[in-house]
Amino acid sequence: MKQITILDGGMGTMLQAMGAPMGKVPEELNVTHPKLLKQIHHSYIESGADILYANTFSANRYKLRGSQYTVAELVSAGIRNAREAAGEAAGSSRENSFARDDGGQQTQGEEVAARRIRVALDIGPVGKLLEPNGDLKFEEAYEIFREMLEAGEAAGADLVVFETMTDLLEIKAAVLAAKEHTSLPIYATMSFEKNGRTFTGVTVAAAAITLTALGVDALGINCSLGPAEILPMAEEMLQYTHLPVIVKPNAGLPNLMTQQYDLVPEEFAQAMGQMLEKGVRIVGGCCGTTPEYIQRLQEVCADWEEKASEEIPSARQAASWLCSANQVVEINGVRVVGERINPTGKKLFKEALRNHNLGYILNQALEQVQAGAQILDVNVGLPEIDEKQMMVDVIKELQGILDVPLQIDSTNPEVLEAALRIYNGKPLVNSVNGERAVMDRILPLVKKYGAAVIGLTLDESGIPDKAEDRVAIAEKIVRTAEGYGIAREDIYIDCLTMTASVKQAEVAETLKAVSLVKERLGVKTLLGVSNISFGLPNRELINTAFLTMALEHGLDLPIMNPNNAAMMGAVDAYRVLCSEDSGAQAYVEKYHGQVVETKLAAKNAGSTGGVQKGQSVDHMDSVSKGQRISGAVTDAKQGINGSESLAEGLRYAVLKGIKDHAGEDARALLKEQEPLELVNGILIPALDQVGTEFEEGRLFLPQLLQSAGAAQAAFEVIKQYMASQSKQEGSGKAAISKGRIILATVKGDIHDIGKNIVKVVLENYGYDVIDLGKDVPVETVVEAAKKTGAPLVGLSALMTTTVVNMEATIQAIREAGLECKIMVGGAVLTPEYAEKIGADYYARDAKQSADIAKEVFGGLEAC
Amino acid sequence: MELTRALLNREEILRYLGYRGTEILPHTEKLIEDSMSQILELARPAYVYRRYSIWRPAERTEEKRILVKGTNLCLTGEDICRHLEGCAELYLLCATIGAFVDRQIRLKMMTDPAAGVVLDSCGSVAVEQVTEAAEQEIEKEVTAEGKQITWRFSPGYGDLPLELQQEIADILDLHRRLGVSVSEDMLLAPSKSVTAIIGVMDTPVWMESEKEAEKADREANKEKEVDTKRIQEKCERCSNRERCNFYVKGKSCRGGR
């Protein structure tokens, strides 16, 4: 049986060579010059191509704006041309064979008839970058692809090829559209640069893992580079997939002087021969290749087929991978899952969710990554918020700035599905359990969206006490998941940590279950570690001991607080002791010469003990951050501290923008002063002075923001303190907030740097800022203003084109009869224009927005 | 090209940040240093350009325009027409430092806004340098033919519509070649990217006496002080000011100053 499939060569190259009139949309030629297109397809059939790429690459709605043809017209014409070329080739070969003398040589035409030529609907990128890199929404990309796909299938395409893609999320939108609206087989190829990444940073491994998990039929690499550069990437890709790998390179690299590609057909074909040796099974040519290249390639393939007698089994080993678009994590040892993105028992986190404060959540994420988390659990469930929308928003933001793979944590299948759709990579779903209904609802989603899944060892009758019974549930989950087509390496079993203070005897059962699950089922394991110590003093001791025990029993993924130095230390030590950290290299690198820090941490924990029992981890970060400050500043600060009071120290820290000292000083001051005294007596006056100096040009922007950052550090400490006070006293909401302000960058505008600066400054004046983000629809602003009753709304717009939407937003707020004041700002605005569009205030910069807020809130300040 | 530390002009970075010559404390200094290092690490400098002939159709209307041969591109407005006076050809150019910098700016704006704005400024200076490198390459090509290039002119300068961004992106096939695309509001993504038009003057006579011309220019403007003031005001209000090639050099794309 033929093992190699041959694709055609360049289309644009041929159109140019044949002198086709290259307008803005080359696909228009499908209608205007069908003969020319058929001629090109013919020449590729004759040179040996098994699959023809129809001339439909950029026939999408976005690229066709301004064209007189519709997507459907150009796509169908493109498929039709290829179809007819294939049909004619087969037809003429049949005629030839009838006319042929018996015993004659097999003609080329006959050979064409023997192989069935397939026609591929060819789909390239939309031509616009997806969020967050650009402004194209996932759903818009999906719709654009859907339109092409439906037209292509209706016109008789045999398969669809997505090619030259550089954004993994875009190709995911395309694959989902294909799966949900057609039954076409799917080939998916991406274009990588010399550094092994696409323009948006996607790695070869992440592409291979994600596309394989999404269930395409073949995947690979096309365009951008020549065969020599692509060879190592193809080798890498083969290690991450069991599917056929496609390589369709350019005819070498373009010569900068001549703009011609540098490989002749023979060289190209020889280089492609090496691809076959490595295991690539679908080959063709991209830019610069012509029928002659494919002819030579076909000869090399035929030679290779003759020599290779039987199918070579894939070299790929089954393994457990999770990934984002930029980073792959292989679970072949202990990998820490950060647990902190979760509102359970966290007052500030809940408040952040209610206020849509994504910045707070992102900071929680970043802190965990810096502390060593390799996967982050994301749970944003809170009864009073729209969990689905919040989950989507948080995941979009997280994957827009961080590389770690995510674990999507929700009990609501709709929330899971919405998150799985827009997740850029291969995530872990948290979770299913042994209940039939739960498995039948969630496992199909896991399979469809190419995720891995966590199975909890509980079912309709609860959590079994005995290890054996938990293993039985695990087995049921594994069997069911496999029934849904989920590979065993993508299943992670959580044997469930029981609280030692309540179910002491069952701690051992959990550990035993971990061992048994690994041994009998061969799946990876996971445990929420911190539950073990609930209700006991000094939880860290219990957590750390249990963690070490669990690791020794075969735990792969501890879900824990990576900011806790002791627990991370246990993981680091375990990696040394079980030889995972070869030569203790990572350990030595991390801990060498860090004795001082350990002492500091201990001291720090002691000094804050009275404030936050059992939550001292919240304060740990300031210690490690403290090391970033340069020596000179520290010296200056210490000088002040020696002679002046703590209050002066805090004032100095804010004035000079020294973040770390501000937090420490505020913490110390809280022992002597009331929080509000601290805010109104020190922080606000210091910020005012900073603002004045900024206005006068004595400070410039980074200094203003550093000061704001320092004040924020102090505010965080005060907020935490007040939250813990109100918890202890059972009193209501902490009364530090001076009031709520809504901020939004208006619809159509994605430039929110200015708005973010304003946000930082306002927050540090003690306002609760509800940040609606960028590109915010008019209705969203109105709704938020209505819901929160915020007395002040701030709108920003950078572009002349989007100021129109600012005006529309203001109008809508007025029409809704809301009482709130509106301030506006942005590069193109002037005070006159602000007045013209109906704003109450024009804010030139962040400082002025604080002045406006002061005016609006006036005597409203809470006390 | 390769970006180097030497190319990241510190003065320029500070200018973008609104610096007016006051004391910079060591920790702010460090922030700037760190940001420069990060840019060098994250930037993926790349550019493409192509040369085209242009022609000026006989006018039936008042509106001036220049057509770019072999494309659908039509340059409209007083300013670009004046800018390309004496040119029979032009270059379309795009330079970028890629998407990774944007990702880091987003991260920093969320977690450490002070670092975010500094990084943003460093990125602007970096892409300016990449554009400069491309321009130098073009200049070399053109000078070898005994011709001269004009300054860079970008969509959105003066009365040249920003919408041309899209046309230029299509013509240069920017999405495929550089990973650069144009958003709904006609800005480039990745944000640290630049498109520009550079004219090729085949009448170097004018250039030989460039200094004299500039002098004459100045005198002409002295006579039209009101005009100059009007132009300056426009510049002060222009959203492109910070990245304007003219403004930086104390000139205006609307002529004069």
Contacts between the chains, C-beta under 8 A, distances in Angstrom:
chain1	res1	chain2	res2	distance
A	23	B	72	8.0
A	24	B	72	6.0
A	24	B	170	6.4
A	125	B	175	6.5
A	125	B	176	7.8
A	127	B	175	4.9
A	127	B	181	6.4
A	128	B	175	7.4
A	128	B	181	4.7
A	128	B	182	7.3
A	128	B	183	7.4
A	129	B	99	7.8
A	129	B	175	7.8
A	129	B	179	7.7
A	129	B	181	4.6
A	129	B	183	7.9
A	129	B	189	4.7
A	129	B	190	7.8
A	132	B	103	8.0
A	132	B	106	6.6
A	133	B	99	5.3
A	133	B	102	6.6
A	133	B	103	8.0
A	133	B	189	5.7
A	133	B	190	6.6
A	134	B	181	5.5
A	134	B	183	5.6
A	134	B	189	3.8
A	135	B	183	4.2
A	135	B	184	5.6
A	135	B	185	7.6
A	135	B	189	7.2
A	164	B	176	6.6
A	166	B	179	5.8
A	193	B	44	7.7
A	195	B	44	7.6
A	198	B	179	7.6
A	199	B	98	6.8
A	199	B	99	6.1
A	199	B	178	7.4
A	199	B	179	2.7
A	200	B	99	5.3
A	200	B	179	6.9
A	201	B	99	6.5
A	201	B	100	5.9
A	201	B	103	7.2
A	223	B	176	7.7
A	358	B	110	7.7
A	359	B	110	5.2
A	359	B	111	7.8
A	362	B	110	4.7
A	362	B	111	6.6
A	363	B	110	7.1
A	363	B	111	5.6
A	366	B	107	7.3
A	366	B	110	7.9
A	366	B	111	5.3
A	397	B	110	7.8
A	400	B	103	7.1
A	400	B	106	5.8
A	401	B	103	6.2
A	401	B	106	5.0
A	401	B	107	3.9
A	401	B	110	6.5
A	402	B	107	7.3
A	629	B	27	5.9
A	630	B	26	4.6
A	630	B	27	5.4
A	630	B	29	8.0
A	630	B	30	5.2
A	631	B	26	8.0
A	632	B	26	4.2
A	633	B	25	6.4
A	633	B	26	5.4
A	633	B	27	4.8
A	656	B	25	6.0
A	656	B	27	7.9
A	657	B	25	7.6
A	657	B	27	7.2
A	657	B	28	7.1
A	657	B	114	7.1
A	658	B	27	6.5
A	697	B	18	7.9
A	697	B	20	4.2
A	697	B	22	7.3
A	698	B	20	7.9
A	698	B	22	5.1
A	699	B	22	6.9
A	700	B	14	7.4
A	700	B	17	5.3
A	700	B	18	5.0
A	700	B	19	4.4
A	700	B	20	6.7
A	700	B	22	7.3
A	701	B	17	4.9
A	701	B	18	5.4
A	701	B	117	5.4
A	702	B	17	6.0
A	702	B	28	5.7
A	702	B	31	6.0
A	702	B	32	7.4
A	702	B	114	4.7
A	702	B	115	7.9
A	702	B	117	6.0
A	702	B	118	5.1
A	703	B	24	7.9
A	703	B	25	7.6
A	703	B	28	5.7
A	703	B	114	7.7
A	705	B	113	4.7
A	705	B	114	3.6
A	705	B	116	7.9
A	705	B	117	6.3
A	706	B	27	7.3
A	706	B	28	6.4
A	706	B	31	7.4
A	706	B	114	4.4
A	708	B	113	7.3
A	708	B	114	7.8
A	709	B	112	6.7
A	709	B	113	7.0
A	709	B	114	5.9
A	748	B	184	6.1
A	748	B	185	5.7
A	749	B	185	6.3
A	750	B	183	6.6
A	750	B	185	7.6
A	750	B	187	8.0
A	751	B	187	7.3
A	751	B	191	7.9
A	753	B	109	6.2
A	753	B	116	7.2
A	753	B	117	6.9
A	753	B	120	6.4
A	756	B	109	5.1
A	756	B	110	7.7
A	756	B	113	6.1
A	756	B	116	7.5
A	757	B	113	6.1
A	757	B	117	7.0
A	760	B	113	5.0
A	798	B	239	7.1
A	799	B	185	4.8
A	799	B	186	7.8
A	799	B	187	7.2
A	799	B	239	7.1
A	800	B	239	6.8
A	801	B	162	7.9
A	801	B	185	5.0
A	801	B	186	6.9
A	802	B	185	5.8
A	827	B	239	4.6
A	828	B	237	7.7
A	828	B	239	4.7
A	830	B	237	6.7
